[in-house]
Amino acid sequence: MSSSLLHPPGHLSPATALQHSQQAPSILNKSTGAISTSLFQSLLAAPETPELWITYENLLLSCLRTGDDESAHRCLGRLVNRFGNDNERIMALKGILKEAGASDAATLDVILEEYEQILQDNPTNIPILKRRVVLLRSMGRISESVSALISLLDISPTDAEAWAELADLYFSQGLYSQAIFALEEVLVLQPNAWNIHARLGEILFVAAKASGNAGQLAEALKRFSRSIELCDSYLRGYYGLKLTTKQLLSDPQKALSNRTASEGFVVPDSATLSKLDEMATEKLAEIVRRNSAGEKGWQGYDEAEIKATRELLENGSNVIIR
């Protein structure tokens, strides 16, 4: 069994999700899925492990991504047999299957009403609260989705995933300051999350371009630098660092006049910025080269990100990617 079956399926590539979906019938046929109530049969049966149920859940989600509804329902049946219909996580998984099978907006409205009914009985059902947020967003009801997320965070203020989703919603509406605040809350909870530092840097960069705020550009530089300090192979961190240094170097007088604009953070001088730009260029070139060559340990990058990086290097530097 692939170890990637234990990873969140939302982070898997379409090809890997398809591979998992194709394995589903074989995996499901290897076990009956029945839970014995007999002490002796339980002792003689294969031991139950948390990994088994994680596998079923991830298989369910991968099967839905690839249209294998039959296997998805079989996975759900195994989970229901083990945990029951009243389990909050099971309720959410059942909702996902209903959403996937919905053929029109009216059906989605019915599912939303079901979520509302569940929440009337148990307002702190976090999995259903999250499904409600996702469903509202998919239906284009963004303001209601934001309100639902805020209500969720009132109940669970330390939910980093919810803060990150709120930041994404705000960013999609061009509300950059609110998105920045929400991501800063994520970093309070997960200070070493290099991907969040880079994402915050991206939003700061976009906000700075929109407003001409040099202080936000300086803060973006800091966030991208922190991202690659925490993970020295994170492509988006180096990509953002190169864009930011390029922007600062294009207007050195403005950068120098705002050297302490970001809460005391001193923007490096032009020489240091040039060195940072050169370092980012070299690292991006190495990532593209080794990924394209299929070298072990350099795979797993998103194809679209590799393509964008190649274009950035070819258009903005003299580096040749082989």
C-alpha positions in Angstrom: 0.0 0.0 0.0 1.4 3.4 -1.0 2.5 5.6 1.9 0.9 8.6 0.1 -2.5 7.1 1.0 -1.8 8.4 4.5 -1.3 12.0 3.3 -4.1 14.5 2.9 -5.5 13.9 -0.6 -6.0 17.6 -1.3 -2.2 17.9 -1.6 -1.9 15.0 -4.1 -1.4 15.5 -7.8 -4.2 14.5 -10.1 -2.1 11.6 -11.4 -1.5 10.3 -7.8 -5.2 10.7 -7.0 -6.1 8.6 -10.1 -3.6 6.0 -9.1 -5.2 5.7 -5.6 -8.6 5.5 -7.2 -7.5 2.7 -9.4 -6.2 0.8 -6.3 -9.4 1.3 -4.4 -11.3 -1.9 -5.5 -8.3 -4.1 -4.8 -7.7 -2.5 -1.3 -11.4 -2.8 -0.5 -11.6 -6.4 -1.6 -8.8 -7.4 0.7 -10.9 -6.9 3.8 -14.6 -7.5 4.6 -15.0 -4.2 6.4 -17.1 -5.9 9.1 -16.3 -5.1 12.7 -16.7 -8.2 14.9 -18.4 -7.9 18.2 -17.0 -11.3 19.3 -14.0 -11.1 21.7 -12.4 -14.3 20.2 -12.9 -13.3 16.6 -11.4 -9.9 17.4 -8.4 -11.5 18.9 -7.9 -13.8 15.8 -8.6 -11.1 13.2 -6.0 -8.7 11.8 -5.3 -5.9 14.3 -7.2 -2.6 13.7 -5.0 0.4 13.1 -5.6 4.1 12.8 -3.8 3.9 9.4 -6.6 1.7 8.1 -9.3 4.3 8.7 -7.1 7.1 7.4 -6.6 5.0 4.2 -10.3 4.6 3.8 -11.0 8.3 4.2 -8.3 9.3 1.8 -9.4 6.7 -0.7 -12.9 8.1 -0.5 -11.7 11.6 -1.3 -9.4 10.4 -4.2 -12.3 8.3 -5.7 -14.5 11.4 -5.6 -11.9 13.4 -7.4 -11.7 10.8 -10.2 -15.4 10.0 -10.5 -15.4 6.5 -8.9 -18.5 7.1 -6.8 -19.1 3.3 -6.2 -15.7 2.9 -4.5 -16.2 6.1 -2.6 -19.5 4.8 -1.2 -17.9 1.5 -0.2 -15.2 3.4 1.7 -17.9 5.4 3.5 -19.7 2.3 4.3 -16.6 0.9 6.1 -16.2 4.1 8.1 -19.9 4.2 9.1 -19.7 0.6 10.2 -16.8 1.4 12.5 -17.7 4.9 13.8 -21.4 5.2 13.3 -23.6 7.8 11.6 -23.5 10.2 14.6 -19.7 10.7 14.4 -19.0 14.4 13.3 -16.3 13.4 10.8 -18.6 10.8 9.3 -21.4 13.5 9.0 -19.0 15.7 7.0 -17.9 12.8 4.7 -21.5 12.0 4.0 -22.0 15.6 3.1 -19.1 15.6 0.8 -20.5 12.7 -1.1 -23.9 14.4 -1.4 -22.2 17.6 -2.7 -20.3 15.6 -5.2 -23.5 14.0 -6.5 -25.5 17.2 -6.6 -26.7 17.9 -10.2 -28.0 21.5 -9.7 -28.1 24.5 -7.4 -31.4 23.4 -5.8 -29.8 20.1 -4.6 -27.0 22.1 -3.1 -29.5 24.3 -1.3 -31.1 21.2 0.2 -27.7 20.0 1.4 -27.0 23.4 2.9 -30.3 23.2 4.8 -29.3 19.8 6.1 -26.0 21.4 7.4 -28.1 24.2 9.1 -30.3 21.6 10.8 -27.3 19.7 12.1 -25.8 22.9 13.4 -29.1 23.8 15.2 -28.7 20.6 17.1 -25.0 21.0 17.7 -23.6 24.5 16.9 -20.0 23.3 17.7 -19.9 20.6 15.0 -16.6 21.8 13.5 -16.5 19.4 10.5 -20.0 20.5 9.5 -19.2 24.2 10.1 -16.3 23.8 7.7 -18.4 22.0 5.1 -20.9 24.8 5.3 -18.1 27.3 4.6 -16.9 25.4 1.6 -20.3 24.8 0.2 -21.3 28.5 0.5 -18.0 29.5 -1.3 -18.6 27.0 -4.1 -22.0 28.4 -4.6 -20.5 31.9 -5.0 -22.0 33.2 -1.8 -18.7 34.7 -0.6 -20.0 37.2 2.0 -22.0 34.4 3.7 -19.0 32.1 3.5 -16.9 34.8 5.3 -19.5 35.3 8.0 -19.7 31.5 8.5 -15.9 31.4 8.9 -15.9 34.2 11.4 -18.6 32.3 13.4 -16.4 29.2 13.2 -13.4 31.2 14.5 -15.5 32.5 17.4 -15.9 28.9 18.5 -12.4 27.7 17.6 -10.0 30.7 17.5 -6.9 28.5 17.3 -8.0 26.8 14.0 -5.1 27.7 11.7 -6.8 26.1 8.7 -9.9 28.3 9.2 -7.7 31.5 9.4 -5.9 30.5 6.2 -9.2 29.9 4.4 -10.5 33.3 5.7 -7.3 34.9 4.3 -7.9 33.3 0.9 -11.4 34.5 0.8 -10.4 38.1 1.7 -7.6 38.0 -0.9 -10.1 36.8 -3.6 -12.1 39.9 -2.9 -9.1 42.3 -3.0 -9.3 42.9 0.8 -5.6 42.8 1.2 -5.2 44.2 4.7 -7.8 41.8 6.1 -6.1 38.9 4.3 -2.7 39.9 5.8 -4.2 40.0 9.3 -5.7 36.6 8.9 -2.4 35.1 7.7 -0.6 36.7 10.6 -3.0 34.9 12.9 -2.0 31.6 11.2 1.7 32.4 11.9 0.9 33.1 15.6 -0.4 29.5 15.7 2.2 28.0 13.4 5.3 30.3 13.4 7.5 27.9 11.5 5.1 27.3 8.6 7.4 28.3 5.7 4.5 28.1 3.1 2.5 30.6 5.1 5.4 33.0 5.4 5.7 32.8 1.6 2.0 33.2 1.1 1.9 36.2 3.3 4.8 37.6 1.3 2.8 37.1 -1.9 -0.2 39.0 -0.6 2.1 41.8 0.7 3.8 42.0 -2.7 0.4 42.2 -4.5 -0.8 44.8 -2.0 2.3 46.9 -2.4 2.0 46.8 -6.2 -1.6 48.0 -5.9 -1.0 50.8 -3.4 2.7 51.7 -4.0 3.4 51.0 -0.3 7.1 50.5 0.0 6.7 49.3 3.6 4.6 46.4 2.4 7.3 45.5 -0.2 9.9 45.5 2.5 7.7 43.3 4.7 7.3 40.9 1.7 11.0 40.7 1.4 11.3 39.7 5.1 8.6 37.1 4.8 10.1 35.4 1.7 13.5 35.4 3.4 12.0 33.8 6.4 10.3 31.2 4.2 13.5 30.0 2.6 15.4 30.1 5.9 12.9 27.6 7.2 12.9 25.5 4.0 15.8 26.0 1.7 14.1 24.1 -1.2 10.8 26.0 -1.2 10.2 27.2 -4.7 7.6 29.8 -4.0 9.8 31.4 -1.4 12.7 31.8 -3.9 10.2 32.9 -6.6 8.8 35.6 -4.4 12.2 36.7 -3.2 13.4 37.2 -6.8 10.3 39.2 -7.7 10.6 41.4 -4.6 14.3 42.1 -5.0 13.8 42.9 -8.6 11.1 45.4 -7.7 13.2 47.0 -5.0 16.2 47.2 -7.3 14.1 48.8 -10.1 13.5 51.9 -7.8 16.5 52.0 -5.4 15.8 55.6 -4.3 12.3 54.7 -3.1 13.5 51.6 -1.4 16.3 53.5 0.4 13.9 56.2 1.5 11.7 53.6 3.2 14.5 51.4 4.7 12.8 51.3 8.1 9.2 51.4 6.9 8.3 47.9 8.0 8.2 48.0 11.8 11.8 48.7 12.2 12.9 46.2 9.6 15.8 47.7 7.7 15.6 47.1 3.9 19.1 46.0 2.7 21.1 48.3 0.5 21.3 47.7 -3.3 24.4 45.6 -3.1 22.8 43.2 -0.6 19.6 43.2 -2.7 21.6 42.2 -5.8 23.2 39.3 -3.9 19.7 38.1 -2.7 18.5 38.3 -6.3 21.5 36.4 -7.6 21.0 33.7 -4.9 17.3 33.3 -5.7 18.1 33.1 -9.4 20.7 30.4 -8.9 18.4 28.3 -6.6 15.4 28.6 -8.9 17.6 27.5 -11.8 18.9 24.5 -9.8 15.3 23.5 -8.9 14.1 23.7 -12.5 17.2 21.9 -13.9 17.1 19.0 -11.4 13.4 18.6 -11.5 13.4 18.5 -15.3 16.2 15.9 -15.2 14.1 13.7 -12.9 16.6 13.6 -10.2 15.6 11.8 -7.0 14.7 14.2 -4.2 13.9 17.0 -6.6 10.4 15.8 -7.7 7.0 16.8 -6.2 7.0 20.4 -7.4 3.8 21.6 -9.1 4.3 21.5 -12.9 2.7 24.9 -13.3 5.1 26.4 -10.8 8.1 24.9 -12.6 6.8 26.3 -15.9 6.3 29.8 -14.4 9.8 29.6 -12.8 11.4 28.7 -16.1 9.6 31.6 -17.8 10.7 34.0 -15.1 14.3 33.0 -15.4 14.3 33.1 -19.2 12.7 36.5 -19.3 14.4 38.1 -16.4 18.0 36.9 -16.3 20.8 35.5 -18.3 20.6 32.1 -16.7 20.2 29.2 -19.1 18.2 26.2 -18.0 19.4 22.9 -19.4 
